[in-house]
Amino acid sequence: MRMCETAEKSKSRMTTRAEQTTMSTTSTGHGPRPRTGWPLPRVINIGLGTWLFVSAFIWPHLPVEQMNTAVVGALCVFIAVAGTVIPWARYLNGALAVWLFVSTWAIHVDRIATVLNNSLVAIAIFIVSRAAHGNPLLEALSRHREPPHAA
């Protein structure tokens, strides 16, 4: 009789631990998810920042355009990498995207390709910077959808 009680308590503790770790595992259930959130938005921002930096040198730009595009691209990559240890850094990428969009239209631009490229990349960076886990609205929605746990 005692073995059954011990086994039941052990099973109960395991269930409780499994319930506790459910929120910290990936959707596929393979290993813990980093506490700073889902890494895909940061990876996308690294790619967008790299493209922005490279695009500053692919076609002719005016010097001020080239500097703005290259610096914003480099900062985007730096901030996305910093976001792996500083969760709120993604908000800096959002602000950087706003700067890129406004400055693209404010600076005299030599080529329409630069305006289109920088504007589209700015919009993409802004959207991606808001898509990371840690968004209070997304967290509230995910908590709301969890099935109730048995007591």
Secondary structure, 3 states (H helix, E strand, C coil): CHHHHHHHHHHHHHHHHHHHHHCCECCCCCCECCCCCCCHHHHHHHHHHHHHHHHHHHCCCCHHHHHHHHHHHHHHHHHHHHCCCCCCHHHHHHHHHHHHHHHHHHCCCCCHHHHHHHHHHHHHHHHHHHCCCCCHHHHHHHHHHCCCCCC
